[in-house]
Amino acid sequence: MADHVAWDEILARELIEARAAQECAIAPVLHAVQDRFGYVHTRAAAMVANALNRSRAEVFGALAADRTLRRQPPLDSLIRLCLAESCRARGAEALAAFLETRYGARIDGGACLGVRIETALCLGHCDAGPNAAHDGDIFFALDPQTLDLLFAKVAAKAGAPP
């Protein structure tokens, strides 16, 4: 995954206008903005509304409804753990409990050792679950040991003590 760049209104406008013709473009445009900047700046949401000829309320509603979109720059490293039906059936809830027991890290509960664990509703690889995503990579068929290694690696990258 490419590094995020600092907020730049001109770059954001180019990004938004390049995707404005897409059908049902609000979510894809907001995700493209977040992919570039790491979050969706308030000004970007207004720009999306103007470019797509939608109300600001509609765009801000989409921004609020999609839990994967952030309105502020990310401060911590993020692991998204899939808790959709297939991954739950394959043990994702037990993995979430493992993280809470081992590190005190609660899913959707803020940062722990510089790492946030958030719910992913589906990462698209249901046959290989349970899955998690970090920094653009998807980690398949997780068990407590591999998730432990992933968490420790992300925590170290975030500056947590070993």
N, C-alpha and C positions, 0 to 999 in steps of 0.2 A: 504494500500500500504506500502511495506517495505521501511525503510529509505534507502537513497542512501549511498553508500560507497565511500570512496576516490578512485581516479583513481589508479588502480593496474594492471600493464601490464600482470602479470602472471594470475590473475583472469580473465582479459579480454580475454586472449588467450584461457583459458579453456571454457569460455562462448561461444566464437566464434566457436571453434572447435566442441563443442557439438551440434551446430546447422548447421554446414557447409553442411551436407548431404541433408538438406531440399531442395525441389524444389523451385525455385525462391527465394532463401534465402537472397538476399541482404537486402531487407526491414525488414523482421523478425529479422535478426541478428542485424541490426542497432537499431531496437526498443528494443531488449533484452539488448544491451549494455546500451542504455539510461535508461531503467528501472532499471538497476543495479547501474549506476554511476550518473544518473541525466542528462547526456548529452553524446554526442559521441565525445570523445577525437580524435584529429587529428591522433594520432598514431593508434587508434582503426580502423579508416577508412582504413588506409594502411594495417593493419592486416586482415581486412575483405577481401580486394582485394587479398591478398596472399592466404588466406585460401580457397576462393571460385574460385581461378584461374581466376579472373576478373581484368580488368585494374583499376588503381586508379581513372582514370577519370570517369569510369562508377560508381564506388562507391561514389565518391564525387558528381557526378551528381544526384544520388539517394538521397544523403544527402541534397543537395541543393533544390531538387524538393519537398521533403516532409516537409511541414511547421511545422509538429509536432515534428520534430527532431531538437535538439539544438546542437550547436557546442561548447558551453561554459557552465560552470556550472550555474544552475539557481540561480539568485540573489533575485528574488521576488517570492511571492506566485502566483500561476496561476489558473485562472478559464477559462476553454474552453467552450465557448457558441456555440452550434450547430446552424449553419446558412444554413444547407441544406434545400432543397425544403419543406419538410414536416414540419420542425420546423419553417421555415419562414412563411408558411401558417398558423401556429398556434400562431404566434405572436412573434417570436424570434427577429425580427428587432425592434419591439416596446420595447422589453426588453433591447436591446443594446442602444436604445435612452434613455430609463429610466436611465441606468447606467451613460450615459454621462451627462444627466441633473442633476441627484442627486449627483454624485460624481466627475464629470469631467473625468470619466474613458472612454476612447475611445477604442473600440475593435481594436486590433492589433496596438495600439497607445502608447505602453510603459506602465510604471508602474504609478499607482495612489494610494497613501496611502499604498504603498508596495505590491499592487496587480496588476498583468497583466491580461487583458482580451484578449484572443486570439480566433480566429475563429476555430471551429471544423467543419469539412465538413460532418460528420455524426457520431453519437455515438451509432447507432444501435438500437435505441428504438423509431422509428418514430411514432408509434401509441400513445406514451405517451408524446410527445413534447409539448412545447419546452423544451429542455434538456440542461444541462450543466454538465461538469465534473470538479472535483477538487480532487487532491490527491488520484486518483484511484477510487473514488466514482462517481456515476452518479446520478444527481438530476433530477427528472422527473416532467413534468407538471408544469413548473415554471410559476409564475405570478410575478408582481412587488414586492409584499410583501415577497414572499419566496426568490426571488433573492436578495432583500435588506438584508434579514437576512443572506444569504450565504455570500454576499460581506462583510458585517460587521464582521462576524465571521472570515473570511479569513484575513481581514485587521487587526483585533485585534491580530490574531496569528502572523502576519507579524510585529507587534509592532506599528501599527498606534494608535494614541490617540483615546479614545472613542468618 
